[in-house]
Every structure is written in C-alpha cells, then in structure tokens.
Amino acid sequence: MSTLESDVRELWNRYENDESPDGLDTLDDFLDALESGGVRAAEKRDGSWEANDWVKQGILLNFGLRAIEAHDHGGVAYHDVLPLRDTADLPERGTRNTPNGTVVRRGAYVGSDAIMMSPSFVNVGAYVGDGTLVDSCDTVGSCAQIGSDVKLGANTLVGGVLEPVEDAPVVIEDGVSLGAGCRVTSGFVVGENSVVGENTLLTPRIPVYDLVEEEVLYGELPPERRAFIRYVESSVGDHDLFEGGAYKPAVVATHVEEETLEATRREDALRE
C-alpha cells in the first residue's frame, strides 16, 4: 500500500466516524496524482477491470470535506467545491482543447496527442488516454476509463460511477470508435478495437447478442466487434394494451468488416 493510499484510507475512516478530519493537503496530493495518471479509479487485473475503492473514497472526500467556493473560468463565475483543471501542460504533450466550452475538472487525466472539442466535459477521476478524440457535446463521467486512440463521436455520453466505491466504472478500451449519440453507462466495458454504430445504448440492462461466439452477454462488448442497436420482441407484447406486439432494445455484435476499418482509417488521416 502506497503512502498516499494509506493516507486516503485513514482520512476516509475518520470521516466515516464523524471525526471531521483536516486533510486538504492529502486531497490536493491525491488530485495531483489523478491528473498525472499515476493513480487511476480502475485497473485491469487478470483480464478483468476492477475498481480501486480507495481512489473513489478520495474523490468522495473532496465533496465531503471541501466547502463551495466562487471560481472564475474564461470570465464566467461559477461555484463548486473543485476548480477546473489547469490545462497549461496540454500543449507541451501535443494535446489541444478548443475554446468556448471545453471543461476538464480537477482530478481528471488527459493524455498526450489528445483532442478535446468544445463543448465537452471531463469529470473528476476520469482517464482519457493518448491520441483520443473527445468530440463536441461529449461527456466523460466521473472515474470513466477511456483508452488510447479512442474516438468518441459527437454527442456521446460515457457515464460516471462513483458509488458504490467497489463498483468498476465505465471502461472504453484502446482503439474503440463510438458513433455519434452513443450512451455507455453503469460500468459497461467496451472491448478494444470495437466499432459501435451511432445512437447505440450500451448498459448492463440491455443484452448483447454476440453473433461471433453465439452467446448473449450483459455488461460487456467483446474486443474487435461491430455493434449496433436493434429491437427484439418483448414479453410485454402479450399484454392486451400492446396491440401488434411490443419490442425492447438489444445490441447485435458481429465481426468488424474491412469496410468499417477503412472508414476509421480515413478519419485518422483527417486528424494528422
């Protein structure tokens, strides 16, 4: 256990016991560690993503121990317990963020050669990997883990998971492309190099029909799949109120076709 982890755990225990601890220096160091990428809210261990519960505890402590303060960003006053992240380090790493609405909250990591289009929002504890595109009107929720060379299409929501602290957050692995308007929530894991069609909803409550392995999955999309939303018959359709039947959403996953890969390569060329 690192010194920072033990300090955060001790602070959490004191907070849980209503001891009103004074640990803002520890929390400042903790936020710095998140922003450097040295600490992450979740990590892959033995092939599965697991939450680092103490990291989530540290994030929650920032809301429990800090007071709401007035801040200013771009001439706009706002009130929060956390300021926005200092982005002065981004240009030296080849990362750019466009004006008028690119918001990166304190405690978020943004890698090298990334692109942050406006308006977009990256919340505390999130991790955005090298070479990743966060497009206009995108939200990357608290603790979400976004890999390298990922494309988040415009108007995409990657949900946040803070509580329970033991629950793994949403994970988008390396090389994934999410089409415009996608929603990924509740700890769903999108496997590396998958291509997801626009307006697809990925959540553990919706089944994934994997036609490659011929199985039904929940909460994950395997690597190297092309996925899209479809509607299947629902048992609710047996009710008299549903004349003509009723349908529920499902996700269909197939092999990634060469034509699909070629389209993503053309998008890469536009960014060079």
Rosetta blueprint (number, residue, H / E / L):
1 M L
2 S L
3 T H
4 L H
5 E H
6 S H
7 D H
8 V H
9 R H
10 E H
11 L H
12 W H
13 N H
14 R H
15 Y H
16 E H
17 N L
18 D L
19 E L
20 S L
21 P L
22 D L
23 G L
24 L H
25 D H
26 T H
27 L H
28 D H
29 D H
30 F H
31 L H
32 D H
33 A H
34 L H
35 E H
36 S H
37 G L
38 G L
39 V L
40 R L
41 A L
42 A E
43 E E
44 K E
45 R E
46 D L
47 G L
48 S E
49 W E
50 E E
51 A E
52 N L
53 D H
54 W H
55 V H
56 K H
57 Q H
58 G H
59 I H
60 L H
61 L H
62 N H
63 F H
64 G H
65 L H
66 R L
67 A L
68 I L
69 E E
70 A E
71 H E
72 D E
73 H E
74 G L
75 G L
76 V E
77 A E
78 Y E
79 H E
80 D E
81 V L
82 L L
83 P L
84 L E
85 R L
86 D L
87 T L
88 A L
89 D L
90 L L
91 P H
92 E H
93 R H
94 G L
95 T L
96 R E
97 N E
98 T L
99 P L
100 N L
101 G L
102 T E
103 V E
104 V E
105 R E
106 R L
107 G L
108 A L
109 Y E
110 V E
111 G L
112 S L
113 D L
114 A L
115 I E
116 M E
117 M L
118 S L
119 P L
120 S E
121 F E
122 V E
123 N L
124 V L
125 G L
126 A L
127 Y E
128 V E
129 G L
130 D L
131 G L
132 T L
133 L E
134 V E
135 D L
136 S L
137 C L
138 D E
139 T E
140 V E
141 G L
142 S L
143 C L
144 A L
145 Q E
146 I E
147 G L
148 S L
149 D L
150 V L
151 K E
152 L E
153 G L
154 A L
155 N L
156 T L
157 L E
158 V E
159 G L
160 G L
161 V L
162 L L
163 E L
164 P L
165 V L
166 E L
167 D L
168 A L
169 P L
170 V L
171 V E
172 I E
173 E L
174 D L
175 G L
176 V L
177 S E
178 L E
179 G L
180 A L
181 G L
182 C L
183 R E
184 V E
185 T L
186 S L
187 G L
188 F L
189 V E
190 V E
191 G L
192 E L
193 N L
194 S L
195 V E
196 V E
197 G L
198 E L
199 N L
200 T L
201 L E
202 L E
203 T L
204 P L
205 R L
206 I L
207 P L
208 V E
209 Y E
210 D E
211 L L
212 V L
213 E L
214 E L
215 E E
216 V E
217 L E
218 Y L
219 G L
220 E E
221 L E
222 P L
223 P L
224 E L
225 R E
226 R E
227 A E
228 F E
229 I E
230 R E
231 Y E
232 V E
233 E E
234 S L
235 S H
236 V H
237 G H
238 D H
239 H L
240 D L
241 L L
242 F L
243 E L
244 G L
245 G L
246 A L
247 Y E
248 K E
249 P E
250 A E
251 V E
252 V E
253 A E
254 T E
255 H E
256 V L
257 E L
258 E H
259 E H
260 T H
261 L H
262 E H
263 A H
264 T H
265 R H
266 R H
267 E H
268 D H
269 A H
270 L H
271 R H
272 E L
